[in-house]
Amino acid sequence: MVVMPDADTLVNRWFVTVRAMWGDRLADYEFQQLHLPRGTSRGDARRILTEHAEYGLWELDRLTIRRDGSRKVVLRRRIIRQLRTF
């Protein structure tokens, strides 16, 4: 079992307007970056990403395995904005 560092050191979030058209407006995405240390098993990594996808509505944007064996994961989710109806 791998002891994970504090969540604040693993997570980096940022907001970006992606130039992809959704109908007649631009799509806004929120990105979250995770760092999984070298000793993290494949099953633990899958569990962490599954929890983010199910409960946070995140989807996988990019996964990079570094030379030292650690994983850099970039997740994204669409920001849904409410339109005024009056």
TABELTA-V144265 format. One record per pair of residues at least 12 apart in sequence whose ideal C-beta (glycine too) atoms are under 8 Angstrom apart, sorted by the first residue. I is the first residue (numbers start at 1). J is the second residue. D is the distance in whole Angstrom. If there is no record, write none. Layout:
BEGIN
I_J_D ; I_J_D
END
This chain:
BEGIN
2_37_7 ; 2_39_5 ; 2_40_5 ; 2_41_7 ; 2_44_6 ; 4_37_7 ; 4_40_8 ; 5_37_7 ; 9_35_8 ; 10_34_6 ; 10_35_5 ; 10_36_8 ; 11_32_6 ; 11_33_7 ; 11_34_6 ; 12_32_7 ; 12_33_4 ; 13_30_7 ; 13_31_7 ; 13_32_5 ; 13_33_7 ; 14_30_8 ; 14_31_5 ; 14_33_8 ; 15_28_7 ; 15_29_8 ; 15_30_5 ; 15_31_7 ; 15_79_7 ; 16_28_8 ; 16_29_6 ; 16_30_8 ; 16_31_6 ; 17_29_8 ; 27_78_6 ; 28_78_7 ; 28_79_4 ; 28_81_7 ; 29_76_5 ; 29_77_7 ; 29_78_6 ; 29_79_7 ; 30_76_7 ; 30_77_6 ; 30_78_8 ; 30_79_6 ; 31_61_7 ; 31_74_6 ; 31_75_7 ; 31_76_5 ; 32_52_8 ; 32_58_6 ; 32_74_7 ; 32_75_5 ; 32_76_7 ; 32_77_8 ; 33_72_7 ; 33_73_7 ; 33_74_5 ; 33_75_8 ; 34_48_7 ; 34_52_8 ; 34_71_8 ; 34_72_8 ; 34_73_4 ; 34_74_8 ; 34_75_7 ; 35_70_6 ; 35_71_7 ; 35_72_6 ; 35_73_8 ; 36_48_7 ; 36_70_6 ; 36_71_4 ; 36_72_8 ; 36_73_7 ; 37_70_5 ; 38_68_6 ; 38_69_4 ; 38_70_5 ; 40_70_8 ; 40_71_7 ; 45_71_6 ; 49_73_7 ; 49_75_8 ; 52_75_6 ; 56_77_7 ; 57_77_5 ; 58_75_4 ; 58_76_7 ; 58_77_5 ; 59_75_7 ; 59_76_6 ; 59_77_7 ; 60_73_7 ; 60_74_8 ; 60_75_6 ; 61_74_4 ; 61_75_6 ; 61_76_4 ; 62_74_4
END
